[in-house]
Amino acid sequence: MSIILISVILLAIVGGTSAIILYVVANRFQVVEDKRVNLLEEILPAANCGGCGYPGCHGFAEACVKASSLNGLRCPVGGDELMSRVGGLLGFEVQVTAPMIAVVRCNGSCDNRPRTSQYDGAKSCAVESMLYGGETGCSFGCLSHGDCVKACMFDAIYINEQTLLPEVVEDKCTACGACVKACPKNIIELRKKGEKSHRIFVNCVNKDKGAISRKACSVSCIACSKCRQVCSYNAITIANNLAYIDCNLCTLCRACVEVCPTSAIAELNFPPQKKTEAEE
């Protein structure tokens, strides 16, 4: 028998044996995916933003299919309308949740928070925050390099060129939370969007004592407690020299806004308050 023929026979035996092994292994470790995963993935927005807490829309679809209910599962991009479709496909009831939106809790503009130094390093909030507190006397405020802007997949946040602070574009924000994760100073928070987009929150995260924070920024919270004293709904707490308004308890009465001596409490999208006769 010629060498060539022997070689062909050996190769055929090796090839056939390998094919059998691969077939057995493939069947042994085969993962059968629920067909509903693909059906869900087709109706998801394919944003793959991770705002749901899972690695992309496919991961979220798998989580929904494996879950015994949709409580705690939500696609921030699709909102309640999409979750209703997901619930209908899986046979689950879906609880309606309040729309959320990203809120920037720093009002340390160039006018309110003077620069005391100049940073010449990499234009990254993450990098600068690792090196020092920032160019102002407030080590808690926005660094203005726009890491939040880079993280947003929906062009829903930008840096105001005059104030050097990030601003959220309300009709584009999906509350995916990417900007929240990107901010090394933790000044961005997801809060209830509010009826008619009305929102009230403490526009400061400075935890220094009052005199120190006020010296660094003219509109900082000084934890004077006046807001808490006038709140009839226990929506305001004071901790670490900083007031905080719970959006789940706040009724948007605006009483706290009126008494804040430093204008540290922001009220968004409200009509102007009527002046009293004495003020006029």
PADO-894912 format. One record per atom (N, C-alpha, C): residue in three letters; x, y, z. Coordinates in pm, whole numbers, plus 50000, padded with zeros to 5 digits. Each point is the difference from the previous one (the first is absolute). Example, Ala and Ser with C-alpha at 12.3 -4.5 7.8 and 13.67 -1.06 7.14 Angstrom:
! PADO-894912
ala513194943150780
ala499115011950000
ala500905012050000
ser499655010549928
ser500825011950006
ser499235010950073
END
This chain:
! PADO-894912
met500854988150000
met499155011950000
met500905012550000
ser499665009149920
ser500885011649988
ser499895009050124
ile501045007750018
ile500045009350114
ile498875010249990
ile499705004349879
ile498945010149982
ile498664994450044
leu499734987549965
leu498714994150035
leu499884998450152
ile501124995650061
ile500004998550147
ile499735013550068
ser500645010349947
ser499825013450058
ser498555004649990
val499404997449885
val498595004049980
val499094992850098
ile500274986850018
ile499164992250091
ile500155005050144
leu501265002950041
leu500235005150136
leu499325013550022
leu500125008649900
leu499355013250012
leu498484998650010
ala499484990449923
ala498554997950005
ala499574994950137
ile500814991050057
ile499674994750134
ile500065011250104
val501085008249995
val500155011050095
val498875010149985
gly499695003349873
gly498935009649976
gly498654994950048
gly499724987349972
gly498724994350042
gly499894999350151
thr501104996150066
thr499984999250146
thr499785013950062
ser500695009949944
ser499855013750051
ser498575005049984
ala499414996749886
ala498625004449975
ala499044993750100
ile500214987450031
ile499134993250097
ile500145006350138
ile501285002950039
ile500245006150131
ile499335013750009
leu500175007949894
leu499395013349999
leu498484999250007
tyr499434990449931
tyr498554998450000
tyr499494996550140
val500734990650066
val499604995950134
val500125011650098
val501145007449992
val500215011350091
val498965010949978
ala499715002849872
ala499025010449969
ala498644996650057
asn499614987449989
asn498694996050053
asn500004999750152
arg501184996250056
arg500094999250146
arg499865013850063
phe500625010149940
phe500015013550059
phe499095009849926
gln499094994849926
gln499095008749925
gln499135008250095
val499905012949972
val499155008850080
val498775003649916
val498864995550044
val498785002849926
val499415013050053
glu499955010249916
glu499515013050043
glu498505000949978
asp499355005550098
asp498555002049990
asp499705009249882
lys499084995749916
lys499695007949881
lys499455013850035
arg499465001250121
arg499445012950039
arg501095010750015
val501244995550024
val501105009750011
val500145007849869
asn499974992849890
asn500125006849870
asn498805008949972
leu498814995150040
leu498805008149979
leu500075013150079
leu500494998950124
leu500145012150081
leu501055009449942
glu501104994149956
glu501095008349948
glu499545007949878
glu499064994549926
glu499505007049881
glu499215012650036
ile499364999950116
ile499205011950035
ile500765009750090
leu501154995750053
leu500825009150081
leu500675010349909
pro500385011550055
pro500485011049916
pro501404998149941
ala500704989350040
ala501354997349948
ala500985011150033
ala499725007450106
ala500925010650040
ala501264994350066
asn499864988550065
asn501134993650068
asn500735009750092
cys499225008250069
cys500585010450084
cys500394994850138
gly499444988750040
gly500304994650132
gly499225006450112
gly499095009049965
gly499215006850103
gly499094990850078
cys499714988449944
cys499154990050068
cys500794992250104
gly501335001449995
gly500844992550094
gly500544987049943
tyr499674997349874
tyr500484987749936
tyr500875003649880
pro500874990649959
pro500915003049888
pro499295000149866
gly499335010649970
gly499345001349871
gly498584994750000
cys499325002349886
cys498594996149987
cys499824984850006
his500964992449946
his499874985450003
his500034995050145
gly500915005650079
gly500074996050141
gly498725003550075
phe499435011649967
phe498745004050064
phe498864990649960
ala499984996349872
ala498964990749953
ala500114986550072
glu501224995250016
glu500204987350071
glu499525001150144
ala500325011350064
ala499595001950140
ala498485000150013
cys499325006449905
cys498535000550004
cys499404986149984
val500574992349909
val499464986549974
val500214990950121
lys501135001650067
lys500324991350114
lys499285004450128
ala499535012450004
ala499405005350123
ala498604994450024
ser499624999850126
ser498644995550035
ser499015011649998
ser500515012149995
ser499165011949981
ser500915011149946
leu499395010949958
leu500805011149944
leu500285010850103
asn499724997150125
asn500325009650106
asn501515002150006
gly500425012349994
gly501435003150004
gly500664999649864
leu499274996249898
leu500564999849865
leu499375011349919
arg500835008049940
arg499475011449924
arg501005004549896
cys499495002749882
cys500815005849893
cys499805015150006
pro501015007750041
pro499815014550014
pro499765006849867
val500494994349893
val499825006449869
val498564998149952
gly499484987950014
gly498644997249952
gly498915004750093
gly500315000650130
gly499015004850096
gly498844990550020
asp498925005650055
asp498834991850036
asp499334993749878
glu499985007149890
glu499344994749880
glu500684987049954
leu501325000249996
leu500734988049959
leu499844988950102
met500085003550130
met499884989750102
met498624993549997
ser499005007449959
ser498664994249985
ser500014989449890
arg500725002749892
arg500104990249891
arg500784987850045
val501065002450079
val500794988850051
val499134991550093
gly499255006750086
gly499124992750092
gly498944992149926
gly499465006049895
gly498994993049922
gly500554987749932
leu501225000949952
leu500624988649932
leu500304988650097
leu500375003750123
leu500384989850098
leu498854996250093
gly498905007349991
gly498864996850085
gly500145005450142
phe500765011050014
phe500195006150132
phe499265013350006
glu499565003650121
glu499485013450021
glu501185009550022
val499855012249954
val501095009850013
val499535011850082
gln500765003250102
gln499675011550082
gln500495012849933
val499125009949995
val500385012849941
val500935007250096
thr501115004949950
thr500965007150084
thr500115014549955
ala500385008350093
ala500135014349968
ala501205002249907
pro499825007849894
pro501145003149911
pro501125006750078
met501224996549966
met501185005650067
met500795008549900
ile500875008150054
ile500855008449916
ile501295003050076
ala501065002349927
ala501275003650064
ala499965014550046
val500525002350119
val500045013550057
val501435003150043
val500505011549959
val501365004250038
val499905008350127
arg500604995350106
arg499865006650130
arg501245008450034
cys500305009349914
cys501085009550027
cys499685012849926
asn500055011050071
asn499765013049938
asn501245008750008
gly501144993350008
gly501275007150014
gly500515005449868
ser499285009649946
ser500425006149873
ser501245008650024
cys500525005849894
cys501195008550012
cys499735011950092
asp498785005349996
asp499675011650085
asp499834995950146
asn499404988450023
asn499724995850137
asn501194993750071
arg500914994349921
arg501094992150060
arg501325004049932
pro500675010150051
pro501235005149937
pro501094989449993
arg500755000549890
arg501164991149984
arg501145004850088
thr500654990750065
thr501155003350086
thr501304993849948
ser499884991649898
ser501204993849943
ser499694996349855
gln501014995449928
gln499794996149861
gln500534985949978
tyr499174991849941
tyr500374986149974
tyr500414998649853
asp501204994849976
asp500504998649863
asp500164985449958
gly499394991050074
gly500144985849966
gly498984995549898
ala499834986949991
ala499054994149905
ala498615005350027
lys499275003149892
lys498665005650013
lys499004988850030
ser500064995350120
ser499134989150043
ser499655002050147
cys498734999550030
cys499575001650139
cys500584988750085
ala500024987949943
ala500504988550075
ala501485001750036
val500775005249903
val501445001850025
val500235011150101
glu499355011549978
glu500225011450090
glu499564996750143
ser498904992750012
ser499514996950135
ser500974991050076
met500804992349926
met500994991550068
met501225008050044
leu500225011749935
leu501195007750030
leu499795010150113
tyr498845007149995
tyr499705009550106
tyr498545004149994
gly499615009250086
gly498605003350015
gly499405008349889
gly500845006149919
gly499475008349892
gly500525014350006
glu499575008049904
glu500545013549986
glu499375010250093
thr499054995850080
thr499335009350090
thr500184995650145
gly499455008150089
gly500104996550141
gly499054988750040
cys499074996549913
cys499064989150028
cys500524987149938
ser500314990550084
ser500544987349950
ser498894990049967
phe498745004450011
phe498874991049973
phe499315002949867
gly500265011749943
gly499235004649885
gly500474994649866
cys499285004449897
cys500264995549863
cys501375004649953
leu500694991249925
leu501315003149946
leu499935004949855
ser498854998649938
ser499715006449870
ser500734994149880
his500594988350010
his500684994249883
his499054991749913
gly498814997450050
gly498994993649915
gly500094984849990
asp500474993250102
asp499954985349997
asp498564995149985
cys499085007550059
cys498574996449989
cys499525001449857
val500485010349932
val499605002249861
val500514988549912
lys501254996050024
lys500574989049920
lys499274986950026
ala499504998150120
ala499344987450034
ala498594999149946
cys499395011449970
cys498595000049958
cys499884995749854
met499214989649975
met499794994949864
met498875007149928
phe499345009250070
phe498795005949943
phe500125015249980
asp501225005250012
asp500215014649987
asp499075007850091
ala499814994750120
ala499045006050092
ala500655008750106
ile501295002449988
ile500665008650099
ile501175007049931
tyr500205012450037
tyr501075007849939
tyr500565009750103
ile501175005349973
ile500625009950089
ile499625014049954
asn499375007450088
asn499675013949970
asn501305008149994
glu500255006449889
glu501285006949980
glu500185012050094
gln498925005550049
gln500115011650088
gln500194995850146
thr499194990450044
thr500104995850141
thr501034989050020
leu500364993249891
leu500914988350004
leu499404988650084
leu498694999650004
leu499314989250072
leu499184991749901
pro499854987050026
pro499184991849911
pro498525003250014
glu499304999549890
glu498555002150001
glu499334988549926
val498894995650052
val499284988449946
val498925004749902
val499964993649884
val498955002749901
val498844990650034
glu498955005850055
glu498954991850060
glu499334990449902
asp499725004649879
asp499274991249908
asp500884989249939
lys501295000450028
lys500884989449950
lys500474990450108
cys499945004350125
cys500514991850109
cys499114987750019
thr500624988350005
thr499264987550020
thr500194994650141
ala500745007150082
ala500284995550137
ala500724986550000
cys500894998149903
cys500744987449994
cys501054999350110
gly500405011650052
gly500955000250112
gly501465000049959
ala500295000749870
ala501404999849955
ala500765012250053
cys499365011649999
cys500675012250049
cys500234999150150
val499074993850071
val500144998350145
val501264991850031
lys500184989149925
lys501174991550022
lys501295006849958
ala499925008549899
ala501225006349948
ala500525011350088
cys499135005950081
cys500405011750081
cys500774995650124
pro501285003350009
pro500784995950117
pro499655007850127
lys499275011049983
lys499635008350115
lys498604996750052
asn499314991149932
asn498654996050042
asn499055011850013
ile500105009249905
ile499095011550005
ile498764997849914
ile499974989149923
ile498834997349915
ile499194988850063
glu498705002250003
glu499104990750068
glu498764997749913
leu499444988150005
leu498734997549934
leu498885003150098
arg499115008849960
arg498885003750085
arg498704999249920
lys498895000350070
lys498715000049932
lys499925012049907
lys499504997549881
lys499895011049905
lys499005010450048
gly498964995350069
gly499035009150059
gly498895004149904
glu498845002950058
glu498885004649918
glu500375013249933
lys499765000849872
lys500365011749919
lys501505003250009
ser500784989650032
ser501465001550013
ser500395009550113
his499115001550098
his500345008350117
his500904991950093
arg501095005950039
arg500924993150092
arg500625010050098
ile500174995350123
ile500685007950103
ile501074991350062
phe501205005250009
phe501094992250058
phe501095009350050
val500824994950091
val501135007850050
val501094999649894
asn500325011549949
asn500925001049886
asn501445001150047
cys500384991150088
cys501345000650059
cys500304986550066
val501254995949995
val500404987550065
val501195002350093
asn500275012850029
asn501155003450085
asn499734995750145
lys500894992150057
lys499834995050136
lys500895007150101
asp500645010949955
asp500785007850096
asp499065007750092
lys500535004450113
lys499185008150091
lys499615013149931
gly498915006050050
gly499405011449934
gly500945011249958
ala500825004450093
ala500885011349970
ala501004996449890
ile500504987950005
ile500994995649900
ile499354998749863
ser498844993649996
ser499344998049870
ser499545013449940
arg499525008850085
arg499555013149950
arg501165008349947
lys501174998550061
lys501175007349952
lys500414995249861
ala499804986949976
ala500394994349871
ala498965002849892
cys498725000750041
cys498935001749901
cys498875008050063
ser499575010549933
ser499005009050058
ser498614993750007
val499774989049929
val498664993850000
val500054985950058
ser500954997650088
ser500104986750059
ser499024998350115
cys499684987550029
cys499174996950116
cys500865001450125
ile499455006950101
ile500765001850124
ile499364992250115
ala499054991549966
ala499364991250099
ala499405008050116
cys499355011249968
cys499425008450105
cys498704994250057
ser499434990249928
ser498784992950043
ser498715007949981
lys500075012049945
lys498775007749981
lys499034992849906
cys500544993449900
cys499144992749906
cys499294988550070
arg500734993150083
arg499404988750070
arg498915004750096
gln500235011650062
gln499035005150098
gln498675003649936
val500015004649876
val498745004249938
val499344988749920
cys500674988849986
cys499444989049922
cys498994992250086
ser498774999749956
ser498954993150075
ser499874985449964
tyr500854995149914
tyr499854986449948
tyr501224991150031
asn500865004950087
asn501214992450039
asn500814995549878
ala500025008549900
ala500694996449877
ala501485004050002
ile500395007950102
ile501365005350002
ile500764994750121
thr501194995249973
thr500884995450107
thr501325007749990
ile500695000850112
ile501325006450005
ile501004989650047
ala501024997949923
ala501054990550039
ala501325004449939
asn501074998850074
asn501335003849952
asn500035014449946
asn499395008950075
asn499995014249965
asn499295003149868
leu499064991549963
leu499345001749871
leu498534996050009
ala499145008449943
ala498564996849995
ala499724991349878
tyr498984991550014
tyr499614991449887
tyr498484999149998
ile499445001249881
ile498544999349983
ile499634986749937
asp499184992450069
asp499534987149949
asp498875002649900
cys500254996749874
cys499005003149896
cys498744991450015
asn500094989150076
asn498824991750022
asn499065006050105
leu500535008850083
leu499195006350104
leu499675014549968
cys500815006249916
cys499805014249968
cys498705002149923
thr499225010050042
thr498735003149932
thr500145012249909
leu501215005049985
leu500285011449912
leu499305012850045
cys499845001550131
cys499315011950052
cys500885012449992
arg501284998449989
arg500975010849982
arg500285008050128
ala499494995550113
ala500245007450124
ala501495000550032
cys500714989449973
cys501444999450031
cys500805009649912
val499525001749878
val500725008949907
val500005014350054
glu498885004050055
glu499855013850045
glu500885003350120
val500264990250084
val500755003250123
val501504997449988
cys500444993949892
cys501444996849988
cys500815012949989
pro500905002950092
pro500735012749998
pro501085000849893
thr500374988749942
thr501085000249899
thr499504996449860
ser498704998349986
ser499434995949870
ser500594986849951
ala500264991250095
ala500604987049965
ala498954989949954
ile498745003450018
ile498934990849959
ile499465004449864
ala500064990849906
ala499565003149864
ala498544996149981
glu499305008049923
glu498634996849960
glu499965001249848
leu499714988849935
leu500054999749854
leu498615000049939
asn499875008049897
asn498805000249915
asn498735004850072
phe500185007550107
phe498845005950068
phe499745013949942
pro498755004450006
pro499745014049964
pro500555009050109
pro500295012549970
pro500525009350103
pro499045001150118
gln500555000550120
gln499165001350118
gln499435014150006
lys498745000850048
lys499375013150012
lys500615007550117
lys500285012649979
lys500585008150106
lys498925004650096
thr500375001050126
thr499065005350100
thr499925015149986
glu499005005950064
glu499835014749994
glu501225007250057
ala500574994250107
ala501175006350062
ala501194999849904
glu500164988949926
glu501114998949906
glu499825009649884
glu498725002049959
glu499765009249889
glu500235014550043
END
